[in-house]
């Protein structure tokens, strides 16, 4: 019985620790996207709300392994490089396409001022 209790304690500790590591890496709330601003205001992005809706990180982090997701600018740069589209194009394509498909209509408009608040 003691071995079983010890094993269960280890399993619970490992599971809890893994949850802390994963949650510590992903932004918990709002993130300001300001990497490429030239004429429009930065976009305030609610990461937690999007993780709830998307249900799977790969919906947005399409090229990263599960658990090793990176910010968009890790792959996409200010200018296109080979087959990798520029960061602005990646944001606009990914975000606007998903917002167009959003059946709940809770997503902001796909017009500029829907995300770029003045």
N, CA, C and O atoms as a MOPAC input file, in Angstrom:
PM7 MOZYME 1SCF
protein

 N      0.81800 1    -1.20100 1     0.00000 1
 C      0.00000 1     0.00000 1     0.00000 1
 C      0.85500 1     1.25600 1     0.00000 1
 O      0.51700 1     2.23900 1    -0.65900 1
 N      1.97300 1     1.22800 1     0.74400 1
 C      2.85500 1     2.39400 1     0.79300 1
 C      3.46600 1     2.66900 1    -0.57800 1
 O      3.63300 1     3.82500 1    -0.96800 1
 N      3.80100 1     1.60200 1    -1.30900 1
 C      4.37600 1     1.77500 1    -2.64800 1
 C      3.35800 1     2.41800 1    -3.58300 1
 O      3.70000 1     3.29300 1    -4.37800 1
 N      2.12300 1     1.98400 1    -3.48400 1
 C      1.06600 1     2.55700 1    -4.32100 1
 C      0.86700 1     4.03600 1    -4.00200 1
 O      0.74000 1     4.85300 1    -4.91400 1
 N      0.83800 1     4.38500 1    -2.72300 1
 C      0.66700 1     5.78500 1    -2.31300 1
 C      1.84100 1     6.63000 1    -2.79100 1
 O      1.65500 1     7.75700 1    -3.24900 1
 N      3.03800 1     6.09100 1    -2.68400 1
 C      4.22500 1     6.82400 1    -3.14900 1
 C      4.17200 1     7.02400 1    -4.65900 1
 O      4.48500 1     8.10600 1    -5.15500 1
 N      3.77800 1     5.99200 1    -5.38500 1
 C      3.65800 1     6.08200 1    -6.84100 1
 C      2.61100 1     7.13100 1    -7.23200 1
 O      2.84600 1     7.93200 1    -8.13600 1
 N      1.48300 1     7.12700 1    -6.56900 1
 C      0.43000 1     8.11000 1    -6.85500 1
 C      0.91400 1     9.52700 1    -6.55300 1
 O      0.61100 1    10.45900 1    -7.29900 1
 N      1.65800 1     9.69200 1    -5.46900 1
 C      2.19200 1    11.00600 1    -5.11600 1
 C      3.14400 1    11.50300 1    -6.20200 1
 O      3.12000 1    12.68000 1    -6.55900 1
 N      3.96900 1    10.62300 1    -6.71700 1
 C      4.90200 1    10.99400 1    -7.79500 1
 C      4.12900 1    11.36400 1    -9.05800 1
 O      4.44300 1    12.36700 1    -9.69900 1
 N      3.13600 1    10.57900 1    -9.42000 1
 C      2.33800 1    10.86600 1   -10.61100 1
 C      1.64300 1    12.21700 1   -10.48800 1
 O      1.65100 1    13.00300 1   -11.43500 1
 N      1.05000 1    12.49300 1    -9.34700 1
 C      0.37400 1    13.77700 1    -9.12800 1
 C      1.37500 1    14.92600 1    -9.20400 1
 O      1.08700 1    15.95400 1    -9.81600 1
 N      2.54400 1    14.76500 1    -8.59200 1
 C      3.55800 1    15.81800 1    -8.59600 1
 C      4.04900 1    16.10300 1   -10.01500 1
 O      4.19700 1    17.26400 1   -10.39800 1
 N      4.30200 1    15.05800 1   -10.79200 1
 C      4.77500 1    15.23500 1   -12.16900 1
 C      3.69500 1    15.90100 1   -13.01700 1
 O      3.99000 1    16.81500 1   -13.78700 1
 N      2.46600 1    15.45800 1   -12.88400 1
 C      1.36000 1    16.04300 1   -13.64200 1
 C      1.18600 1    17.51100 1   -13.29400 1
 O      1.03200 1    18.34300 1   -14.18800 1
 N      1.20800 1    17.84100 1   -12.00800 1
 C      1.06500 1    19.22400 1   -11.57200 1
 C      2.22000 1    20.07500 1   -12.08700 1
 O      2.00800 1    21.19400 1   -12.55500 1
 N      3.44300 1    19.55100 1   -12.00400 1
 C      4.62100 1    20.29200 1   -12.47500 1
 C      4.53900 1    20.55100 1   -13.97000 1
 O      4.86600 1    21.64800 1   -14.42200 1
 N      4.11100 1    19.57100 1   -14.74100 1
 C      3.98500 1    19.75100 1   -16.19500 1
 C      2.97800 1    20.83900 1   -16.50700 1
 O      3.19600 1    21.63500 1   -17.42000 1
 N      1.88800 1    20.88900 1   -15.77300 1
 C      0.88600 1    21.93300 1   -15.96800 1
 C      1.44200 1    23.30300 1   -15.68200 1
 O      1.12300 1    24.25600 1   -16.39300 1
 N      2.26700 1    23.43000 1   -14.65900 1
 C      2.88700 1    24.71900 1   -14.33600 1
 C      3.84500 1    25.16400 1   -15.42900 1
 O      3.86900 1    26.33900 1   -15.79500 1
 N      4.63200 1    24.23500 1   -15.95100 1
 C      5.58400 1    24.57600 1   -17.00200 1
 C      4.85300 1    25.03300 1   -18.24600 1
 O      5.22400 1    26.04800 1   -18.83500 1
 N      3.83100 1    24.31600 1   -18.66000 1
 C      3.08000 1    24.67400 1   -19.86500 1
 C      2.38100 1    26.00200 1   -19.68400 1
 O      2.44300 1    26.85400 1   -20.57100 1
 N      1.72000 1    26.20300 1   -18.56300 1
 C      0.99000 1    27.45100 1   -18.36200 1
 C      1.92600 1    28.63100 1   -18.18300 1
 O      1.54700 1    29.76300 1   -18.48500 1
 N      3.14700 1    28.39900 1   -17.69600 1
 C      4.09800 1    29.48600 1   -17.49600 1
 C      4.61600 1    30.00700 1   -18.82300 1
 O      5.00200 1    31.17200 1   -18.91400 1
 N      4.63500 1    29.17800 1   -19.85000 1
 C      5.17400 1    29.58100 1   -21.13300 1
 C      4.16500 1    30.36300 1   -21.97400 1
 O      4.55400 1    31.28900 1   -22.68600 1
 N      2.91500 1    30.02100 1   -21.90900 1
 C      1.90200 1    30.68900 1   -22.72100 1
 C      1.43200 1    31.95800 1   -22.01700 1
 O      1.20900 1    31.94400 1   -20.80600 1
 N      1.28100 1    33.05100 1   -22.75600 1
 C      0.77100 1    34.27500 1   -22.12600 1
 C     -0.62200 1    34.03500 1   -21.55200 1
 O     -1.48900 1    33.47400 1   -22.22200 1
 N     -0.82700 1    34.45900 1   -20.31600 1
 C     -2.08800 1    34.18400 1   -19.62800 1
 C     -3.18500 1    35.16500 1   -19.99300 1
 O     -4.36300 1    34.81600 1   -19.92200 1
 N     -2.84200 1    36.35600 1   -20.37200 1
 C     -3.86200 1    37.37400 1   -20.62000 1
 C     -3.64000 1    38.09100 1   -21.93100 1
 O     -3.46600 1    37.47900 1   -22.98500 1
 N     -3.65100 1    39.40500 1   -21.83500 1
 C     -3.53900 1    40.22000 1   -23.04100 1
 C     -2.08300 1    40.47300 1   -23.41500 1
 O     -1.22900 1    40.70200 1   -22.55800 1
 N     -1.82900 1    40.42600 1   -24.71200 1
 C     -0.50500 1    40.65500 1   -25.27700 1
 C     -0.64200 1    41.79100 1   -26.27400 1
 O     -1.60100 1    41.82600 1   -27.04500 1
 N      0.30100 1    42.71400 1   -26.26900 1
 C      0.27500 1    43.79300 1   -27.25500 1
 C      1.20800 1    43.42600 1   -28.40200 1
 O      2.40700 1    43.22700 1   -28.20600 1
 N      0.64300 1    43.34200 1   -29.59000 1
 C      1.42000 1    43.02200 1   -30.78600 1
 C      1.86500 1    44.35100 1   -31.39200 1
 O      1.06000 1    45.10100 1   -31.94300 1
 N      3.16400 1    44.62400 1   -31.28000 1
 C      3.67500 1    45.91700 1   -31.73500 1
 C      4.99400 1    45.77600 1   -32.49000 1
 O      5.78700 1    46.71700 1   -32.53400 1
 N      5.22800 1    44.62500 1   -33.07500 1
 C      6.50300 1    44.33400 1   -33.71900 1
 C      6.67400 1    45.03100 1   -35.06300 1
 O      7.80200 1    45.26400 1   -35.49700 1
 N      5.59000 1    45.35900 1   -35.71500 1
 C      5.70700 1    45.85000 1   -37.09200 1
 C      4.91500 1    47.13300 1   -37.33100 1
 O      4.66600 1    47.49600 1   -38.48000 1
 N      4.51900 1    47.81900 1   -36.27000 1
 C      3.66700 1    48.99300 1   -36.42700 1
 C      4.39000 1    50.10200 1   -37.17400 1
 O      5.52700 1    50.44900 1   -36.85300 1
 N      3.72700 1    50.64000 1   -38.15800 1
 C      4.24900 1    51.78500 1   -38.89600 1
 C      3.19200 1    52.87400 1   -38.96300 1
 O      3.47800 1    54.03500 1   -38.67100 1
 N      1.97800 1    52.51200 1   -39.34100 1
 C      0.92800 1    53.51900 1   -39.47300 1
 C     -0.26500 1    53.26600 1   -38.55700 1
 O     -0.93800 1    54.21100 1   -38.14900 1
 N     -0.53100 1    52.02300 1   -38.23500 1
 C     -1.68200 1    51.67700 1   -37.39300 1
 C     -1.23700 1    51.48500 1   -35.94800 1
 O     -0.05800 1    51.27200 1   -35.66800 1
 N     -2.19800 1    51.56500 1   -35.04200 1
 C     -1.93000 1    51.33700 1   -33.62500 1
 C     -1.62200 1    49.85800 1   -33.38400 1
 O     -2.07200 1    49.00400 1   -34.14900 1
 N     -0.85400 1    49.54200 1   -32.32000 1
 C     -0.61400 1    48.13100 1   -31.97900 1
 C     -1.93000 1    47.40400 1   -31.68600 1
 O     -2.93600 1    48.02800 1   -31.35000 1
 N     -1.90400 1    46.10800 1   -31.81600 1
 C     -3.08400 1    45.28700 1   -31.55800 1
 C     -2.96400 1    44.67800 1   -30.16400 1
 O     -1.95200 1    44.06100 1   -29.83400 1
 N     -3.99400 1    44.85400 1   -29.35600 1
 C     -4.04900 1    44.20900 1   -28.04100 1
 C     -4.80100 1    42.90200 1   -28.24900 1
 O     -5.97500 1    42.89100 1   -28.62000 1
 N     -4.10900 1    41.82200 1   -28.00500 1
 C     -4.57300 1    40.47600 1   -28.32000 1
 C     -4.78600 1    39.70100 1   -27.02400 1
 O     -3.86200 1    39.57500 1   -26.22100 1
 N     -5.97400 1    39.19200 1   -26.81600 1
 C     -6.27800 1    38.41800 1   -25.60900 1
 C     -5.96900 1    36.94100 1   -25.86900 1
 O     -6.79800 1    36.20200 1   -26.40000 1
 N     -4.76700 1    36.53200 1   -25.48500 1
 C     -4.30600 1    35.17000 1   -25.75200 1
 C     -5.19000 1    34.13300 1   -25.07100 1
 O     -5.52500 1    33.11200 1   -25.67200 1
 N     -5.56800 1    34.38600 1   -23.82400 1
 C     -6.39200 1    33.42300 1   -23.08300 1
 C     -7.73900 1    33.19200 1   -23.77300 1
 O     -8.19300 1    32.05400 1   -23.88500 1
 N     -8.37700 1    34.26900 1   -24.23300 1
 C     -9.66400 1    34.13000 1   -24.92300 1
 C     -9.50700 1    33.31600 1   -26.20500 1
 O    -10.38400 1    32.52000 1   -26.54300 1
 N     -8.40700 1    33.50700 1   -26.91600 1
 C     -8.18900 1    32.76500 1   -28.16000 1
 C     -7.85900 1    31.30100 1   -27.89900 1
 O     -8.25100 1    30.43800 1   -28.68400 1
 N     -7.14600 1    31.00000 1   -26.81300 1
 C     -6.85500 1    29.59300 1   -26.51500 1
 C     -8.13400 1    28.84800 1   -26.14600 1
 O     -8.26700 1    27.65600 1   -26.42000 1
 N     -9.06100 1    29.54900 1   -25.53200 1
 C    -10.34500 1    28.94400 1   -25.19300 1
 C    -11.14600 1    28.62700 1   -26.44800 1
 O    -11.78700 1    27.58000 1   -26.53300 1
 N    -11.11000 1    29.52200 1   -27.41000 1
 C    -11.88000 1    29.32500 1   -28.64300 1
 C    -11.23500 1    28.33200 1   -29.59000 1
 O    -11.92000 1    27.48000 1   -30.15600 1
 N     -9.92300 1    28.43200 1   -29.77000 1
 C     -9.23800 1    27.58800 1   -30.75800 1
 C     -9.16000 1    26.13400 1   -30.30000 1
 O     -9.17300 1    25.22900 1   -31.13400 1
 N     -9.08100 1    25.89600 1   -29.00300 1
 C     -9.02000 1    24.55800 1   -28.41000 1
 C     -7.71200 1    23.82400 1   -28.70200 1
 O     -7.38400 1    22.87700 1   -27.98700 1
 N     -6.96300 1    24.22000 1   -29.71200 1
 C     -5.70400 1    23.56300 1   -30.05600 1
 C     -4.70600 1    24.62900 1   -30.49200 1
 O     -4.98800 1    25.42000 1   -31.39300 1
 N     -3.55900 1    24.64800 1   -29.86100 1
 C     -2.54100 1    25.67500 1   -30.14300 1
 C     -2.10800 1    25.68200 1   -31.61400 1
 O     -1.74500 1    26.72800 1   -32.15200 1
 N     -2.14900 1    24.51600 1   -32.25600 1
 C     -1.69900 1    24.43000 1   -33.64200 1
 C     -2.60000 1    25.17000 1   -34.62500 1
 O     -2.22400 1    25.36000 1   -35.78200 1
 N     -3.76900 1    25.58300 1   -34.18600 1
 C     -4.62700 1    26.37800 1   -35.06800 1
 C     -3.88800 1    27.65600 1   -35.46300 1
 O     -3.93900 1    28.07200 1   -36.62000 1
 N     -3.20300 1    28.27600 1   -34.50600 1
 C     -2.43800 1    29.50000 1   -34.78800 1
 C     -0.95000 1    29.21200 1   -34.95400 1
 O     -0.30500 1    29.72400 1   -35.86900 1
 N     -0.41900 1    28.39300 1   -34.06300 1
 C      1.01200 1    28.06100 1   -34.09900 1
 C      1.18200 1    26.83800 1   -34.99600 1
 O      1.53400 1    25.75300 1   -34.53400 1
 N      0.92700 1    27.03600 1   -36.26600 1
 C      0.75900 1    25.94300 1   -37.22600 1
 C      2.00300 1    25.13600 1   -37.53000 1
 O      1.88100 1    24.00400 1   -37.99800 1
 N      3.19400 1    25.66000 1   -37.28900 1
 C      4.42000 1    24.92800 1   -37.63100 1
 C      5.16700 1    24.42100 1   -36.40700 1
 O      6.20500 1    23.77300 1   -36.54600 1
 N      4.66500 1    24.70200 1   -35.21500 1
 C      5.36300 1    24.30700 1   -33.99100 1
 C      4.81700 1    23.01000 1   -33.42700 1
 O      3.62900 1    22.70900 1   -33.54200 1
 N      5.72400 1    22.24100 1   -32.80500 1
 C      5.30400 1    21.01700 1   -32.12000 1
 C      4.46000 1    21.38000 1   -30.91800 1
 O      4.64400 1    22.43900 1   -30.31800 1
 N      3.54700 1    20.51300 1   -30.56900 1
 C      2.70700 1    20.72500 1   -29.39000 1
 C      3.61000 1    20.85600 1   -28.16400 1
 O      4.48100 1    20.02000 1   -27.92300 1
 N      3.38400 1    21.91300 1   -27.40500 1
 C      4.18600 1    22.17400 1   -26.22100 1
 C      5.42900 1    22.99900 1   -26.48100 1
 O      6.11100 1    23.40200 1   -25.53900 1
 N      5.74000 1    23.26000 1   -27.75900 1
 C      6.92300 1    24.06100 1   -28.10800 1
 C      6.53400 1    25.24500 1   -28.98900 1
 O      7.28900 1    25.65500 1   -29.87000 1
 N      5.34400 1    25.78600 1   -28.73600 1
 C      4.84200 1    26.89300 1   -29.54200 1
 C      5.70000 1    28.14500 1   -29.32800 1
 O      6.16000 1    28.42600 1   -28.22200 1
 N      5.89800 1    28.88200 1   -30.42300 1
 C      6.67100 1    30.12000 1   -30.38200 1
 C      5.80000 1    31.25900 1   -30.88600 1
 O      4.77500 1    31.04000 1   -31.53300 1
 N      6.21900 1    32.46400 1   -30.58200 1
 C      5.53300 1    33.63900 1   -31.10300 1
 C      5.70600 1    33.68200 1   -32.62300 1
 O      6.67000 1    33.13200 1   -33.15500 1
 N      4.79300 1    34.32300 1   -33.30500 1
 C      4.79900 1    34.36900 1   -34.77000 1
 C      6.12900 1    34.89500 1   -35.32400 1
 O      6.64200 1    34.38400 1   -36.32000 1
 N      6.67900 1    35.92400 1   -34.66500 1
 C      7.89400 1    36.55200 1   -35.17400 1
 C      9.12600 1    35.65900 1   -35.05400 1
 O     10.19300 1    36.02900 1   -35.54500 1
 N      9.00900 1    34.49900 1   -34.41800 1
 C     10.13000 1    33.56300 1   -34.37600 1
 C     10.40200 1    33.00800 1   -35.78000 1
 O     11.55100 1    32.73000 1   -36.12300 1
 N      9.36200 1    32.84800 1   -36.57900 1
 C      9.51000 1    32.33500 1   -37.95200 1
 C      9.29800 1    33.43500 1   -38.99200 1
 O     10.02900 1    33.52300 1   -39.97800 1
 N      8.29500 1    34.26200 1   -38.75700 1
 C      7.93900 1    35.31000 1   -39.72300 1
 C      8.68200 1    36.59900 1   -39.37400 1
 O      8.61300 1    37.07500 1   -38.24100 1
 N      9.37900 1    37.15100 1   -40.33500 1
 C     10.15300 1    38.38000 1   -40.13400 1
 C      9.44200 1    39.54400 1   -40.81600 1
 O      8.39600 1    39.36100 1   -41.43800 1
 N     10.00900 1    40.73600 1   -40.69700 1
 C      9.36500 1    41.91200 1   -41.28300 1
 C      9.19800 1    41.76600 1   -42.80000 1
 O      8.19600 1    42.20700 1   -43.36300 1
 N     10.17300 1    41.15200 1   -43.45000 1
 C     10.08800 1    40.89700 1   -44.89500 1
 C      9.98900 1    39.38800 1   -45.12700 1
 O     10.49400 1    38.59400 1   -44.33400 1
 N      9.33800 1    39.01000 1   -46.21100 1
 C      9.21900 1    37.59100 1   -46.56400 1
 C     10.60800 1    37.01100 1   -46.82300 1
 O     11.48600 1    37.68000 1   -47.36800 1
 N     10.78500 1    35.76400 1   -46.42400 1
 C     12.05600 1    35.06800 1   -46.65000 1
 C     11.74600 1    33.72000 1   -47.27600 1
 O     11.25700 1    32.81600 1   -46.59800 1
 N     12.02700 1    33.57700 1   -48.57000 1
 C     11.71500 1    32.33000 1   -49.26700 1
 C     10.22300 1    32.07700 1   -49.27600 1
 O      9.45100 1    32.92200 1   -49.72900 1
 N      9.80800 1    30.91700 1   -48.77500 1
 C      8.39000 1    30.55900 1   -48.75100 1
 C      7.68300 1    31.06100 1   -47.48700 1
 O      6.46600 1    30.92000 1   -47.36100 1
 N      8.43900 1    31.64700 1   -46.55400 1
 C      7.85300 1    32.14500 1   -45.30800 1
 C      7.36800 1    33.57400 1   -45.52900 1
 O      8.15400 1    34.46200 1   -45.86000 1
 N      6.06700 1    33.78700 1   -45.34500 1
 C      5.48800 1    35.11500 1   -45.59200 1
 C      5.92900 1    36.09900 1   -44.51400 1
 O      6.33200 1    35.70000 1   -43.42100 1
 N      5.85000 1    37.37200 1   -44.83200 1
 C      6.20700 1    38.42800 1   -43.89500 1
 C      5.27100 1    38.39700 1   -42.68300 1
 O      4.15000 1    37.89700 1   -42.76800 1
 N      5.74000 1    38.93300 1   -41.56500 1
 C      4.98000 1    38.90900 1   -40.31600 1
 C      3.62300 1    39.58800 1   -40.46000 1
 O      2.61600 1    39.04800 1   -40.00400 1
 N      3.58000 1    40.74400 1   -41.07600 1
 C      2.30300 1    41.45700 1   -41.24800 1
 C      1.31700 1    40.61100 1   -42.04200 1
 O      0.14200 1    40.52100 1   -41.68400 1
 N      1.78900 1    39.99400 1   -43.11200 1
 C      0.91600 1    39.14500 1   -43.93400 1
 C      0.45200 1    37.91700 1   -43.13900 1
 O     -0.69900 1    37.49600 1   -43.25300 1
 N      1.34900 1    37.35400 1   -42.34200 1
 C      0.98500 1    36.18400 1   -41.53200 1
 C     -0.11200 1    36.54200 1   -40.53400 1
 O     -1.09900 1    35.81800 1   -40.39900 1
 N      0.06700 1    37.67100 1   -39.83000 1
 C     -0.97200 1    38.10400 1   -38.88900 1
 C     -2.28400 1    38.35600 1   -39.61200 1
 O     -3.32800 1    37.84900 1   -39.20100 1
 N     -2.23800 1    39.13100 1   -40.68000 1
 C     -3.46900 1    39.49300 1   -41.37800 1
 C     -4.17700 1    38.26100 1   -41.94100 1
 O     -5.39600 1    38.13800 1   -41.82000 1
 N     -3.43200 1    37.36600 1   -42.54500 1
 C     -4.04400 1    36.16600 1   -43.12000 1
 C     -4.62500 1    35.28000 1   -42.02500 1
 O     -5.78800 1    34.88400 1   -42.08700 1
 N     -3.81600 1    34.97700 1   -41.03500 1
 C     -4.25800 1    34.06800 1   -39.96900 1
 C     -5.44200 1    34.64700 1   -39.19300 1
 O     -6.45500 1    33.97600 1   -38.99700 1
 N     -5.30300 1    35.88500 1   -38.76100 1
 C     -6.33700 1    36.48500 1   -37.90400 1
 C     -7.62500 1    36.77000 1   -38.68100 1
 O     -8.71300 1    36.39300 1   -38.24600 1
 N     -7.49900 1    37.42800 1   -39.81700 1
 C     -8.69700 1    37.81600 1   -40.57300 1
 C     -9.45200 1    36.60300 1   -41.10100 1
 O    -10.68300 1    36.58000 1   -41.07300 1
 N     -8.73100 1    35.59900 1   -41.57900 1
 C     -9.40200 1    34.40000 1   -42.08400 1
 C    -10.19100 1    33.71000 1   -40.96900 1
 O    -11.32200 1    33.27300 1   -41.18300 1
 N     -9.59900 1    33.61500 1   -39.79600 1
 C    -10.29000 1    32.96900 1   -38.67500 1
 C    -11.49600 1    33.80500 1   -38.23800 1
 O    -12.56000 1    33.25500 1   -37.95500 1
 N    -11.33600 1    35.11700 1   -38.18000 1
 C    -12.45100 1    35.97500 1   -37.77600 1
 C    -13.58800 1    35.93800 1   -38.79200 1
 O    -14.75400 1    36.07000 1   -38.41800 1
 N    -13.26500 1    35.76000 1   -40.06500 1
 C    -14.31300 1    35.63100 1   -41.09200 1
 C    -15.11800 1    34.34700 1   -40.88300 1
 O    -16.32400 1    34.31700 1   -41.13100 1
 N    -14.44400 1    33.28600 1   -40.42400 1
 C    -15.09800 1    31.98700 1   -40.23300 1
 C    -15.85000 1    31.89400 1   -38.91000 1
 O    -16.66100 1    30.98700 1   -38.72500 1
 N    -15.59100 1    32.82100 1   -37.98900 1
 C    -16.16100 1    32.74200 1   -36.63800 1
 C    -17.68200 1    32.84700 1   -36.69900 1
 O    -18.23700 1    33.91000 1   -36.97800 1
 N    -18.32800 1    31.74400 1   -36.43800 1
 C    -19.78700 1    31.69100 1   -36.54200 1
 C    -20.49400 1    32.41600 1   -35.40300 1
 O    -21.65300 1    32.80600 1   -35.54300 1
 N    -19.80900 1    32.60100 1   -34.27900 1
 C    -20.47400 1    33.20600 1   -33.11900 1
 C    -20.63400 1    34.71700 1   -33.26500 1
 O    -21.41200 1    35.33000 1   -32.53500 1
 N    -19.92100 1    35.30700 1   -34.18200 1
 C    -19.95900 1    36.75400 1   -34.44100 1
 C    -19.46000 1    37.56600 1   -33.24200 1
 O    -19.72200 1    38.76500 1   -33.15400 1
 N    -18.73600 1    36.91200 1   -32.31500 1
 C    -18.14200 1    37.63200 1   -31.19200 1
 C    -16.77200 1    38.19200 1   -31.57300 1
 O    -16.22600 1    39.04200 1   -30.86900 1
 N    -16.23200 1    37.72200 1   -32.66900 1
 C    -14.92600 1    38.21100 1   -33.10900 1
 C    -15.07700 1    39.63600 1   -33.63800 1
 O    -16.11400 1    39.99200 1   -34.19900 1
 N    -14.03200 1    40.44700 1   -33.45400 1
 C    -14.11700 1    41.79900 1   -34.00700 1
 C    -14.23000 1    41.75000 1   -35.53200 1
 O    -13.93900 1    40.73100 1   -36.15900 1
 N    -14.64300 1    42.83200 1   -36.09200 1
 C    -14.73000 1    42.93300 1   -37.53700 1
 C    -13.37200 1    42.65600 1   -38.17000 1
 O    -12.34800 1    42.70000 1   -37.48700 1
 N    -13.35600 1    42.37800 1   -39.43100 1
 C    -12.08700 1    42.18300 1   -40.12500 1
 C    -11.57400 1    43.50000 1   -40.70200 1
 O    -10.57700 1    43.51800 1   -41.42300 1
 N    -12.25200 1    44.59300 1   -40.38600 1
 C    -11.76500 1    45.91000 1   -40.81400 1
 C    -10.64100 1    46.33100 1   -39.89300 1
 O    -10.54900 1    45.85300 1   -38.76200 1
 N     -9.78300 1    47.22300 1   -40.36700 1
 C     -8.58300 1    47.63200 1   -39.62400 1
 C     -8.87700 1    48.03100 1   -38.18000 1
 O     -8.20800 1    47.56700 1   -37.25600 1
 N     -9.88400 1    48.89800 1   -37.98400 1
 C    -10.11900 1    49.41500 1   -36.63500 1
 C    -10.79000 1    48.40100 1   -35.70800 1
 O    -11.03300 1    48.70700 1   -34.54000 1
 N    -11.09100 1    47.21000 1   -36.20300 1
 C    -11.57900 1    46.14600 1   -35.33500 1
 C    -10.49500 1    45.63700 1   -34.40100 1
 O    -10.77900 1    45.22300 1   -33.27800 1
 N     -9.26700 1    45.66900 1   -34.86100 1
 C     -8.13000 1    45.23000 1   -34.04800 1
 C     -7.20400 1    46.37600 1   -33.68000 1
 O     -6.68900 1    46.44200 1   -32.56400 1
 N     -6.99700 1    47.28000 1   -34.63400 1
 C     -6.11600 1    48.44300 1   -34.41200 1
 C     -6.95900 1    49.57600 1   -33.83900 1
 O     -7.46400 1    50.42300 1   -34.57700 1
 N     -7.10600 1    49.58100 1   -32.50800 1
 C     -7.92300 1    50.60600 1   -31.84400 1
 C     -7.21700 1    51.94700 1   -31.88600 1
 O     -5.99200 1    52.02600 1   -31.80400 1
 N     -8.01900 1    53.01000 1   -32.01400 1
 C     -7.44300 1    54.36200 1   -32.05300 1
 C     -7.41100 1    54.95600 1   -30.67200 1
 O     -6.96100 1    56.08900 1   -30.49700 1

